[in-house]
Amino acid sequence: MNNRINTVEGPTIIPTGAALGAEIRGLDLSLPLPDETVTAVRGALLDHCVVFFRGQELSDEDQVRFTNYFGKAEVHVRDMPDRPVKEILFISNIKKDGKDIGALGDREVGFHSDLAYMPKPGTLSALYAVEIPDSGGETRWGSGYAAYEALEDGMKERLKGLRATHRHPDTPLNPPEIIDHPVVCTHPETGRKSLYVTPMFTRSIVGLEDHESRALVDTLANHVTRPEFIWTHEWRVGDLVMWDNRPTMHGRGRFPSDQRRLMKRTQVFNDVAPVA
């Protein structure tokens, strides 16, 4: 970036105009951030759920330092090949010596909230674009706030106190016990309610008969994916996107298998389970 000074005057925040998402301009994330700037970025993240920064040139250590402003960057639960900075998870279709260097390959990834299948799911995630394909691989985020607020009052009443089970489709990634979380969660910082149901991970509603559970999960999964709740990010090299998993879900489009994509992810895990 041309600007090599992060001043205390604060960044420029430009909402996407969708149900969530904002661009933050005027910061070089390879440099330390003043406390006032961290507060402004955190405020934008809580307000817009997803924030992105263009044109960054970051080392792994830079990305971890930035993530640590908002919580402790943790090593991901996936088993990964050795890498210099353990807190970095590679999301990539690139192979080295015939082996994948990262996770997820080039396939489509359905809507999910990070680590919802764990007792204490993901809080924040940050993804940095190092290499991107010529087409495809865009990421879509959905607002659980907007999805909840759009529910009819009768459905809101029906969902009170309900809990849903969450399982990763790749069975070895799941803990031994079946994990369930409230269908409607209250954000610990904003106090806002969001719908915590995703097509990829949510399996059943606790205490309901199978047919009723399946029907309700399908209804809610169809609801949360309505276009008016979704914002799509078209990646550029040098983008860093940070999002709050608690009121959001996200998914990725597939891309050509003969084109390279390398993203570096850091993550902050909850220290408490979601609450209604």
ChimeraX commands (.cxc) that place a marker at each C-alpha (Angstrom):
marker #1 position 0.00,0.00,0.00 radius 0.5
marker #1 position 1.08,3.60,-0.58 radius 0.5
marker #1 position -0.02,4.77,2.87 radius 0.5
marker #1 position 2.59,3.55,5.35 radius 0.5
marker #1 position 1.12,5.28,8.41 radius 0.5
marker #1 position -1.93,4.18,10.38 radius 0.5
marker #1 position -3.13,7.38,12.02 radius 0.5
marker #1 position -5.49,7.72,14.97 radius 0.5
marker #1 position -8.03,9.71,12.91 radius 0.5
marker #1 position -9.66,6.43,11.98 radius 0.5
marker #1 position -10.36,4.50,8.81 radius 0.5
marker #1 position -13.06,5.12,6.22 radius 0.5
marker #1 position -15.92,2.62,6.44 radius 0.5
marker #1 position -18.07,2.05,3.35 radius 0.5
marker #1 position -21.09,-0.27,3.74 radius 0.5
marker #1 position -21.84,-2.58,0.82 radius 0.5
marker #1 position -25.53,-1.65,0.82 radius 0.5
marker #1 position -26.47,-5.31,1.29 radius 0.5
marker #1 position -27.76,-6.93,4.48 radius 0.5
marker #1 position -24.16,-7.11,5.74 radius 0.5
marker #1 position -20.62,-6.21,4.78 radius 0.5
marker #1 position -18.46,-3.07,4.64 radius 0.5
marker #1 position -15.15,-2.08,3.08 radius 0.5
marker #1 position -12.60,-0.41,5.33 radius 0.5
marker #1 position -10.15,1.92,3.61 radius 0.5
marker #1 position -7.08,3.79,4.72 radius 0.5
marker #1 position -5.27,1.09,6.72 radius 0.5
marker #1 position -2.06,-0.82,6.08 radius 0.5
marker #1 position -2.50,-4.03,8.05 radius 0.5
marker #1 position 1.19,-4.90,7.75 radius 0.5
marker #1 position 1.77,-2.18,10.36 radius 0.5
marker #1 position 0.61,-1.99,13.97 radius 0.5
marker #1 position -2.78,-0.35,14.56 radius 0.5
marker #1 position -3.42,2.34,17.21 radius 0.5
marker #1 position -5.91,1.38,19.91 radius 0.5
marker #1 position -8.46,3.87,18.57 radius 0.5
marker #1 position -8.27,2.26,15.14 radius 0.5
marker #1 position -8.75,-1.24,16.55 radius 0.5
marker #1 position -11.84,0.04,18.36 radius 0.5
marker #1 position -13.18,1.52,15.11 radius 0.5
marker #1 position -12.58,-1.71,13.18 radius 0.5
marker #1 position -14.23,-3.78,15.93 radius 0.5
marker #1 position -17.21,-1.43,15.86 radius 0.5
marker #1 position -17.51,-1.77,12.09 radius 0.5
marker #1 position -17.30,-5.56,12.40 radius 0.5
marker #1 position -20.05,-5.66,15.01 radius 0.5
marker #1 position -22.22,-3.31,12.94 radius 0.5
marker #1 position -21.70,-4.96,9.54 radius 0.5
marker #1 position -20.69,-8.55,10.50 radius 0.5
marker #1 position -18.16,-8.74,7.63 radius 0.5
marker #1 position -15.43,-6.20,6.80 radius 0.5
marker #1 position -12.83,-6.27,4.04 radius 0.5
marker #1 position -9.58,-4.49,3.25 radius 0.5
marker #1 position -8.20,-4.23,-0.30 radius 0.5
marker #1 position -4.62,-4.12,-1.50 radius 0.5
marker #1 position -2.86,-5.58,1.55 radius 0.5
marker #1 position 0.64,-7.08,1.49 radius 0.5
marker #1 position 0.81,-9.30,4.56 radius 0.5
marker #1 position 3.22,-11.81,5.98 radius 0.5
marker #1 position 1.81,-14.67,8.04 radius 0.5
marker #1 position 3.01,-12.86,11.17 radius 0.5
marker #1 position 1.20,-9.68,10.07 radius 0.5
marker #1 position -2.05,-11.57,9.67 radius 0.5
marker #1 position -1.72,-13.24,13.07 radius 0.5
marker #1 position -0.92,-9.90,14.72 radius 0.5
marker #1 position -3.99,-8.31,13.14 radius 0.5
marker #1 position -6.20,-11.21,14.24 radius 0.5
marker #1 position -4.86,-10.99,17.78 radius 0.5
marker #1 position -6.29,-7.49,18.13 radius 0.5
marker #1 position -9.73,-9.13,18.25 radius 0.5
marker #1 position -9.00,-12.28,20.26 radius 0.5
marker #1 position -6.35,-14.97,20.33 radius 0.5
marker #1 position -5.54,-16.52,16.93 radius 0.5
marker #1 position -5.82,-20.28,17.42 radius 0.5
marker #1 position -4.50,-23.32,15.57 radius 0.5
marker #1 position -7.36,-24.79,13.54 radius 0.5
marker #1 position -8.86,-28.14,14.50 radius 0.5
marker #1 position -8.08,-29.63,11.06 radius 0.5
marker #1 position -4.92,-31.65,10.66 radius 0.5
marker #1 position -2.68,-29.75,8.26 radius 0.5
marker #1 position 0.78,-30.23,6.74 radius 0.5
marker #1 position 3.58,-28.46,8.57 radius 0.5
marker #1 position 3.65,-24.74,7.89 radius 0.5
marker #1 position 5.83,-21.95,9.31 radius 0.5
marker #1 position 3.09,-20.22,11.33 radius 0.5
marker #1 position 0.77,-22.73,12.99 radius 0.5
marker #1 position -2.13,-20.29,13.41 radius 0.5
marker #1 position -2.43,-20.01,9.60 radius 0.5
marker #1 position -4.75,-22.50,7.87 radius 0.5
marker #1 position -4.25,-22.83,4.10 radius 0.5
marker #1 position -7.42,-22.94,2.00 radius 0.5
marker #1 position -6.12,-24.10,-1.37 radius 0.5
marker #1 position -6.30,-26.52,-4.29 radius 0.5
marker #1 position -2.50,-26.41,-4.76 radius 0.5
marker #1 position -0.52,-29.63,-4.42 radius 0.5
marker #1 position 3.12,-30.05,-3.48 radius 0.5
marker #1 position 4.82,-33.36,-4.21 radius 0.5
marker #1 position 1.41,-34.74,-5.09 radius 0.5
marker #1 position -0.15,-33.78,-1.75 radius 0.5
marker #1 position -2.62,-31.01,-0.90 radius 0.5
marker #1 position -1.03,-28.06,0.89 radius 0.5
marker #1 position -4.40,-26.92,2.24 radius 0.5
marker #1 position -8.09,-27.68,2.66 radius 0.5
marker #1 position -11.25,-27.67,0.50 radius 0.5
marker #1 position -9.68,-27.99,-2.96 radius 0.5
marker #1 position -11.69,-26.42,-5.81 radius 0.5
marker #1 position -15.17,-27.66,-4.91 radius 0.5
marker #1 position -18.21,-25.66,-3.94 radius 0.5
marker #1 position -18.59,-25.22,-0.20 radius 0.5
marker #1 position -22.13,-24.91,1.14 radius 0.5
marker #1 position -23.39,-22.31,3.56 radius 0.5
marker #1 position -22.11,-22.85,7.10 radius 0.5
marker #1 position -20.92,-21.04,10.21 radius 0.5
marker #1 position -17.35,-21.96,11.11 radius 0.5
marker #1 position -17.02,-24.78,13.64 radius 0.5
marker #1 position -20.75,-24.86,14.49 radius 0.5
marker #1 position -20.25,-28.62,14.95 radius 0.5
marker #1 position -17.97,-27.96,17.94 radius 0.5
marker #1 position -19.06,-27.23,21.54 radius 0.5
marker #1 position -17.56,-23.74,21.26 radius 0.5
marker #1 position -17.81,-22.60,17.62 radius 0.5
marker #1 position -15.77,-20.03,15.77 radius 0.5
marker #1 position -16.03,-16.41,16.87 radius 0.5
marker #1 position -14.07,-14.50,14.21 radius 0.5
marker #1 position -12.33,-15.65,11.04 radius 0.5
marker #1 position -9.99,-13.75,8.71 radius 0.5
marker #1 position -9.14,-14.83,5.16 radius 0.5
marker #1 position -6.31,-13.34,3.09 radius 0.5
marker #1 position -6.13,-13.80,-0.69 radius 0.5
marker #1 position -2.65,-14.73,-1.98 radius 0.5
marker #1 position -3.60,-16.35,-5.32 radius 0.5
marker #1 position -7.04,-16.41,-6.94 radius 0.5
marker #1 position -8.44,-18.05,-10.10 radius 0.5
marker #1 position -9.59,-16.07,-13.13 radius 0.5
marker #1 position -13.20,-17.00,-12.37 radius 0.5
marker #1 position -15.20,-18.64,-9.60 radius 0.5
marker #1 position -14.27,-19.06,-5.96 radius 0.5
marker #1 position -16.36,-16.10,-4.83 radius 0.5
marker #1 position -17.54,-16.16,-1.22 radius 0.5
marker #1 position -21.10,-15.36,-0.12 radius 0.5
marker #1 position -22.05,-14.29,3.38 radius 0.5
marker #1 position -25.53,-14.41,4.86 radius 0.5
marker #1 position -26.93,-12.38,7.75 radius 0.5
marker #1 position -28.50,-14.33,10.59 radius 0.5
marker #1 position -29.72,-11.03,12.01 radius 0.5
marker #1 position -31.67,-10.14,8.87 radius 0.5
marker #1 position -32.97,-13.71,8.54 radius 0.5
marker #1 position -34.29,-13.71,12.10 radius 0.5
marker #1 position -35.83,-10.25,11.85 radius 0.5
marker #1 position -37.69,-11.26,8.67 radius 0.5
marker #1 position -39.41,-14.23,10.35 radius 0.5
marker #1 position -43.12,-13.94,11.07 radius 0.5
marker #1 position -43.99,-13.47,14.73 radius 0.5
marker #1 position -45.55,-16.93,14.89 radius 0.5
marker #1 position -42.33,-18.56,13.73 radius 0.5
marker #1 position -40.26,-16.52,16.17 radius 0.5
marker #1 position -42.51,-17.77,18.96 radius 0.5
marker #1 position -42.23,-21.36,17.72 radius 0.5
marker #1 position -38.43,-21.22,17.74 radius 0.5
marker #1 position -38.10,-20.00,21.33 radius 0.5
marker #1 position -36.12,-22.50,23.36 radius 0.5
marker #1 position -35.43,-24.85,20.43 radius 0.5
marker #1 position -31.97,-26.29,19.90 radius 0.5
marker #1 position -30.49,-27.80,16.74 radius 0.5
marker #1 position -27.79,-30.41,16.26 radius 0.5
marker #1 position -24.82,-29.61,14.01 radius 0.5
marker #1 position -22.52,-32.12,12.30 radius 0.5
marker #1 position -19.75,-31.72,9.75 radius 0.5
marker #1 position -20.33,-33.88,6.63 radius 0.5
marker #1 position -16.71,-35.06,6.91 radius 0.5
marker #1 position -17.29,-37.38,9.87 radius 0.5
marker #1 position -13.72,-37.47,11.29 radius 0.5
marker #1 position -13.87,-33.72,11.92 radius 0.5
marker #1 position -16.73,-34.10,14.42 radius 0.5
marker #1 position -16.26,-34.53,18.17 radius 0.5
marker #1 position -17.47,-37.84,19.65 radius 0.5
marker #1 position -20.59,-36.30,21.16 radius 0.5
marker #1 position -23.51,-34.79,19.18 radius 0.5
marker #1 position -23.38,-31.02,19.48 radius 0.5
marker #1 position -26.46,-28.82,19.68 radius 0.5
marker #1 position -26.89,-25.04,19.91 radius 0.5
marker #1 position -29.87,-22.69,20.18 radius 0.5
marker #1 position -31.76,-22.16,16.92 radius 0.5
marker #1 position -31.98,-18.47,17.82 radius 0.5
marker #1 position -28.82,-17.08,19.43 radius 0.5
marker #1 position -28.22,-13.78,21.21 radius 0.5
marker #1 position -24.96,-12.06,20.31 radius 0.5
marker #1 position -22.89,-11.53,23.48 radius 0.5
marker #1 position -21.69,-8.08,22.41 radius 0.5
marker #1 position -24.56,-6.55,20.42 radius 0.5
marker #1 position -27.47,-8.25,22.20 radius 0.5
marker #1 position -29.14,-8.85,18.82 radius 0.5
marker #1 position -30.84,-12.14,17.98 radius 0.5
marker #1 position -29.84,-14.17,14.93 radius 0.5
marker #1 position -30.94,-17.38,13.27 radius 0.5
marker #1 position -28.22,-19.99,13.83 radius 0.5
marker #1 position -29.12,-22.58,11.20 radius 0.5
marker #1 position -27.09,-23.47,8.11 radius 0.5
marker #1 position -27.71,-25.90,5.25 radius 0.5
marker #1 position -24.28,-27.56,5.54 radius 0.5
marker #1 position -24.11,-28.33,9.27 radius 0.5
marker #1 position -27.60,-28.23,10.83 radius 0.5
marker #1 position -29.03,-31.73,11.09 radius 0.5
marker #1 position -32.07,-31.85,13.37 radius 0.5
marker #1 position -34.17,-30.05,15.97 radius 0.5
marker #1 position -33.78,-31.55,19.42 radius 0.5
marker #1 position -36.96,-33.09,20.80 radius 0.5
marker #1 position -39.00,-33.12,17.59 radius 0.5
marker #1 position -40.15,-36.17,15.66 radius 0.5
marker #1 position -37.94,-36.89,12.64 radius 0.5
marker #1 position -40.44,-35.71,10.02 radius 0.5
marker #1 position -41.25,-32.49,11.91 radius 0.5
marker #1 position -37.57,-31.84,12.59 radius 0.5
marker #1 position -36.59,-32.34,8.95 radius 0.5
marker #1 position -39.40,-30.10,7.73 radius 0.5
marker #1 position -38.43,-27.29,10.12 radius 0.5
marker #1 position -34.71,-27.53,9.31 radius 0.5
marker #1 position -35.51,-27.40,5.58 radius 0.5
marker #1 position -37.82,-24.42,6.06 radius 0.5
marker #1 position -35.22,-22.48,8.03 radius 0.5
marker #1 position -32.36,-23.44,5.69 radius 0.5
marker #1 position -34.37,-22.19,2.72 radius 0.5
marker #1 position -35.20,-19.01,4.61 radius 0.5
marker #1 position -31.63,-18.09,5.59 radius 0.5
marker #1 position -30.45,-18.41,1.98 radius 0.5
marker #1 position -32.92,-15.89,0.57 radius 0.5
marker #1 position -31.08,-13.43,-1.73 radius 0.5
marker #1 position -31.96,-10.36,0.34 radius 0.5
marker #1 position -29.91,-11.71,3.26 radius 0.5
marker #1 position -26.80,-12.47,1.14 radius 0.5
marker #1 position -23.76,-10.45,0.07 radius 0.5
marker #1 position -21.15,-11.82,-2.37 radius 0.5
marker #1 position -17.47,-10.87,-2.26 radius 0.5
marker #1 position -15.53,-10.99,-5.54 radius 0.5
marker #1 position -11.95,-11.63,-4.45 radius 0.5
marker #1 position -8.85,-9.72,-5.51 radius 0.5
marker #1 position -5.27,-10.60,-4.62 radius 0.5
marker #1 position -4.41,-8.69,-1.44 radius 0.5
marker #1 position -7.91,-8.75,0.02 radius 0.5
marker #1 position -8.29,-9.55,3.69 radius 0.5
marker #1 position -11.83,-10.28,4.87 radius 0.5
marker #1 position -12.75,-10.66,8.52 radius 0.5
marker #1 position -16.16,-11.88,9.65 radius 0.5
marker #1 position -18.12,-12.61,12.80 radius 0.5
marker #1 position -19.34,-16.21,12.66 radius 0.5
marker #1 position -21.89,-15.79,15.44 radius 0.5
marker #1 position -24.53,-13.93,13.36 radius 0.5
marker #1 position -23.42,-15.05,9.89 radius 0.5
marker #1 position -22.94,-18.00,7.59 radius 0.5
marker #1 position -20.86,-18.21,4.42 radius 0.5
marker #1 position -20.26,-20.45,1.42 radius 0.5
marker #1 position -17.93,-20.60,-1.57 radius 0.5
marker #1 position -18.47,-21.18,-5.27 radius 0.5
marker #1 position -16.39,-23.77,-7.10 radius 0.5
marker #1 position -13.65,-22.74,-9.55 radius 0.5
marker #1 position -11.65,-24.38,-12.37 radius 0.5
marker #1 position -9.44,-27.19,-11.09 radius 0.5
marker #1 position -6.57,-26.13,-13.37 radius 0.5
marker #1 position -6.35,-22.68,-11.74 radius 0.5
marker #1 position -4.56,-22.02,-8.46 radius 0.5
marker #1 position -6.24,-20.54,-5.40 radius 0.5
marker #1 position -4.37,-19.89,-2.16 radius 0.5
marker #1 position -6.06,-18.25,0.82 radius 0.5
marker #1 position -4.61,-17.97,4.32 radius 0.5
marker #1 position -7.00,-18.13,7.23 radius 0.5
marker #1 position -6.73,-17.25,10.88 radius 0.5
marker #1 position -9.46,-17.87,13.42 radius 0.5
marker #1 position -10.60,-17.00,16.93 radius 0.5
marker #1 position -12.64,-19.61,18.79 radius 0.5
marker #1 position -15.39,-18.90,21.28 radius 0.5
marker #1 position -14.54,-19.30,24.94 radius 0.5
marker #1 position -18.24,-19.88,25.64 radius 0.5
marker #1 position -21.00,-21.75,23.83 radius 0.5
marker #1 position -23.75,-19.82,21.99 radius 0.5
marker #1 position -26.71,-18.76,24.13 radius 0.5
marker #1 position -30.36,-18.13,23.33 radius 0.5
marker link #1:1,2 radius 0.2
marker link #1:2,3 radius 0.2
marker link #1:3,4 radius 0.2
marker link #1:4,5 radius 0.2
marker link #1:5,6 radius 0.2
marker link #1:6,7 radius 0.2
marker link #1:7,8 radius 0.2
marker link #1:8,9 radius 0.2
marker link #1:9,10 radius 0.2
marker link #1:10,11 radius 0.2
marker link #1:11,12 radius 0.2
marker link #1:12,13 radius 0.2
marker link #1:13,14 radius 0.2
marker link #1:14,15 radius 0.2
marker link #1:15,16 radius 0.2
marker link #1:16,17 radius 0.2
marker link #1:17,18 radius 0.2
marker link #1:18,19 radius 0.2
marker link #1:19,20 radius 0.2
marker link #1:20,21 radius 0.2
marker link #1:21,22 radius 0.2
marker link #1:22,23 radius 0.2
marker link #1:23,24 radius 0.2
marker link #1:24,25 radius 0.2
marker link #1:25,26 radius 0.2
marker link #1:26,27 radius 0.2
marker link #1:27,28 radius 0.2
marker link #1:28,29 radius 0.2
marker link #1:29,30 radius 0.2
marker link #1:30,31 radius 0.2
marker link #1:31,32 radius 0.2
marker link #1:32,33 radius 0.2
marker link #1:33,34 radius 0.2
marker link #1:34,35 radius 0.2
marker link #1:35,36 radius 0.2
marker link #1:36,37 radius 0.2
marker link #1:37,38 radius 0.2
marker link #1:38,39 radius 0.2
marker link #1:39,40 radius 0.2
marker link #1:40,41 radius 0.2
marker link #1:41,42 radius 0.2
marker link #1:42,43 radius 0.2
marker link #1:43,44 radius 0.2
marker link #1:44,45 radius 0.2
marker link #1:45,46 radius 0.2
marker link #1:46,47 radius 0.2
marker link #1:47,48 radius 0.2
marker link #1:48,49 radius 0.2
marker link #1:49,50 radius 0.2
marker link #1:50,51 radius 0.2
marker link #1:51,52 radius 0.2
marker link #1:52,53 radius 0.2
marker link #1:53,54 radius 0.2
marker link #1:54,55 radius 0.2
marker link #1:55,56 radius 0.2
marker link #1:56,57 radius 0.2
marker link #1:57,58 radius 0.2
marker link #1:58,59 radius 0.2
marker link #1:59,60 radius 0.2
marker link #1:60,61 radius 0.2
marker link #1:61,62 radius 0.2
marker link #1:62,63 radius 0.2
marker link #1:63,64 radius 0.2
marker link #1:64,65 radius 0.2
marker link #1:65,66 radius 0.2
marker link #1:66,67 radius 0.2
marker link #1:67,68 radius 0.2
marker link #1:68,69 radius 0.2
marker link #1:69,70 radius 0.2
marker link #1:70,71 radius 0.2
marker link #1:71,72 radius 0.2
marker link #1:72,73 radius 0.2
marker link #1:73,74 radius 0.2
marker link #1:74,75 radius 0.2
marker link #1:75,76 radius 0.2
marker link #1:76,77 radius 0.2
marker link #1:77,78 radius 0.2
marker link #1:78,79 radius 0.2
marker link #1:79,80 radius 0.2
marker link #1:80,81 radius 0.2
marker link #1:81,82 radius 0.2
marker link #1:82,83 radius 0.2
marker link #1:83,84 radius 0.2
marker link #1:84,85 radius 0.2
marker link #1:85,86 radius 0.2
marker link #1:86,87 radius 0.2
marker link #1:87,88 radius 0.2
marker link #1:88,89 radius 0.2
marker link #1:89,90 radius 0.2
marker link #1:90,91 radius 0.2
marker link #1:91,92 radius 0.2
marker link #1:92,93 radius 0.2
marker link #1:93,94 radius 0.2
marker link #1:94,95 radius 0.2
marker link #1:95,96 radius 0.2
marker link #1:96,97 radius 0.2
marker link #1:97,98 radius 0.2
marker link #1:98,99 radius 0.2
marker link #1:99,100 radius 0.2
marker link #1:100,101 radius 0.2
marker link #1:101,102 radius 0.2
marker link #1:102,103 radius 0.2
marker link #1:103,104 radius 0.2
marker link #1:104,105 radius 0.2
marker link #1:105,106 radius 0.2
marker link #1:106,107 radius 0.2
marker link #1:107,108 radius 0.2
marker link #1:108,109 radius 0.2
marker link #1:109,110 radius 0.2
marker link #1:110,111 radius 0.2
marker link #1:111,112 radius 0.2
marker link #1:112,113 radius 0.2
marker link #1:113,114 radius 0.2
marker link #1:114,115 radius 0.2
marker link #1:115,116 radius 0.2
marker link #1:116,117 radius 0.2
marker link #1:117,118 radius 0.2
marker link #1:118,119 radius 0.2
marker link #1:119,120 radius 0.2
marker link #1:120,121 radius 0.2
marker link #1:121,122 radius 0.2
marker link #1:122,123 radius 0.2
marker link #1:123,124 radius 0.2
marker link #1:124,125 radius 0.2
marker link #1:125,126 radius 0.2
marker link #1:126,127 radius 0.2
marker link #1:127,128 radius 0.2
marker link #1:128,129 radius 0.2
marker link #1:129,130 radius 0.2
marker link #1:130,131 radius 0.2
marker link #1:131,132 radius 0.2
marker link #1:132,133 radius 0.2
marker link #1:133,134 radius 0.2
marker link #1:134,135 radius 0.2
marker link #1:135,136 radius 0.2
marker link #1:136,137 radius 0.2
marker link #1:137,138 radius 0.2
marker link #1:138,139 radius 0.2
marker link #1:139,140 radius 0.2
marker link #1:140,141 radius 0.2
marker link #1:141,142 radius 0.2
marker link #1:142,143 radius 0.2
marker link #1:143,144 radius 0.2
marker link #1:144,145 radius 0.2
marker link #1:145,146 radius 0.2
marker link #1:146,147 radius 0.2
marker link #1:147,148 radius 0.2
marker link #1:148,149 radius 0.2
marker link #1:149,150 radius 0.2
marker link #1:150,151 radius 0.2
marker link #1:151,152 radius 0.2
marker link #1:152,153 radius 0.2
marker link #1:153,154 radius 0.2
marker link #1:154,155 radius 0.2
marker link #1:155,156 radius 0.2
marker link #1:156,157 radius 0.2
marker link #1:157,158 radius 0.2
marker link #1:158,159 radius 0.2
marker link #1:159,160 radius 0.2
marker link #1:160,161 radius 0.2
marker link #1:161,162 radius 0.2
marker link #1:162,163 radius 0.2
marker link #1:163,164 radius 0.2
marker link #1:164,165 radius 0.2
marker link #1:165,166 radius 0.2
marker link #1:166,167 radius 0.2
marker link #1:167,168 radius 0.2
marker link #1:168,169 radius 0.2
marker link #1:169,170 radius 0.2
marker link #1:170,171 radius 0.2
marker link #1:171,172 radius 0.2
marker link #1:172,173 radius 0.2
marker link #1:173,174 radius 0.2
marker link #1:174,175 radius 0.2
marker link #1:175,176 radius 0.2
marker link #1:176,177 radius 0.2
marker link #1:177,178 radius 0.2
marker link #1:178,179 radius 0.2
marker link #1:179,180 radius 0.2
marker link #1:180,181 radius 0.2
marker link #1:181,182 radius 0.2
marker link #1:182,183 radius 0.2
marker link #1:183,184 radius 0.2
marker link #1:184,185 radius 0.2
marker link #1:185,186 radius 0.2
marker link #1:186,187 radius 0.2
marker link #1:187,188 radius 0.2
marker link #1:188,189 radius 0.2
marker link #1:189,190 radius 0.2
marker link #1:190,191 radius 0.2
marker link #1:191,192 radius 0.2
marker link #1:192,193 radius 0.2
marker link #1:193,194 radius 0.2
marker link #1:194,195 radius 0.2
marker link #1:195,196 radius 0.2
marker link #1:196,197 radius 0.2
marker link #1:197,198 radius 0.2
marker link #1:198,199 radius 0.2
marker link #1:199,200 radius 0.2
marker link #1:200,201 radius 0.2
marker link #1:201,202 radius 0.2
marker link #1:202,203 radius 0.2
marker link #1:203,204 radius 0.2
marker link #1:204,205 radius 0.2
marker link #1:205,206 radius 0.2
marker link #1:206,207 radius 0.2
marker link #1:207,208 radius 0.2
marker link #1:208,209 radius 0.2
marker link #1:209,210 radius 0.2
marker link #1:210,211 radius 0.2
marker link #1:211,212 radius 0.2
marker link #1:212,213 radius 0.2
marker link #1:213,214 radius 0.2
marker link #1:214,215 radius 0.2
marker link #1:215,216 radius 0.2
marker link #1:216,217 radius 0.2
marker link #1:217,218 radius 0.2
marker link #1:218,219 radius 0.2
marker link #1:219,220 radius 0.2
marker link #1:220,221 radius 0.2
marker link #1:221,222 radius 0.2
marker link #1:222,223 radius 0.2
marker link #1:223,224 radius 0.2
marker link #1:224,225 radius 0.2
marker link #1:225,226 radius 0.2
marker link #1:226,227 radius 0.2
marker link #1:227,228 radius 0.2
marker link #1:228,229 radius 0.2
marker link #1:229,230 radius 0.2
marker link #1:230,231 radius 0.2
marker link #1:231,232 radius 0.2
marker link #1:232,233 radius 0.2
marker link #1:233,234 radius 0.2
marker link #1:234,235 radius 0.2
marker link #1:235,236 radius 0.2
marker link #1:236,237 radius 0.2
marker link #1:237,238 radius 0.2
marker link #1:238,239 radius 0.2
marker link #1:239,240 radius 0.2
marker link #1:240,241 radius 0.2
marker link #1:241,242 radius 0.2
marker link #1:242,243 radius 0.2
marker link #1:243,244 radius 0.2
marker link #1:244,245 radius 0.2
marker link #1:245,246 radius 0.2
marker link #1:246,247 radius 0.2
marker link #1:247,248 radius 0.2
marker link #1:248,249 radius 0.2
marker link #1:249,250 radius 0.2
marker link #1:250,251 radius 0.2
marker link #1:251,252 radius 0.2
marker link #1:252,253 radius 0.2
marker link #1:253,254 radius 0.2
marker link #1:254,255 radius 0.2
marker link #1:255,256 radius 0.2
marker link #1:256,257 radius 0.2
marker link #1:257,258 radius 0.2
marker link #1:258,259 radius 0.2
marker link #1:259,260 radius 0.2
marker link #1:260,261 radius 0.2
marker link #1:261,262 radius 0.2
marker link #1:262,263 radius 0.2
marker link #1:263,264 radius 0.2
marker link #1:264,265 radius 0.2
marker link #1:265,266 radius 0.2
marker link #1:266,267 radius 0.2
marker link #1:267,268 radius 0.2
marker link #1:268,269 radius 0.2
marker link #1:269,270 radius 0.2
marker link #1:270,271 radius 0.2
marker link #1:271,272 radius 0.2
marker link #1:272,273 radius 0.2
marker link #1:273,274 radius 0.2
marker link #1:274,275 radius 0.2
marker link #1:275,276 radius 0.2
view
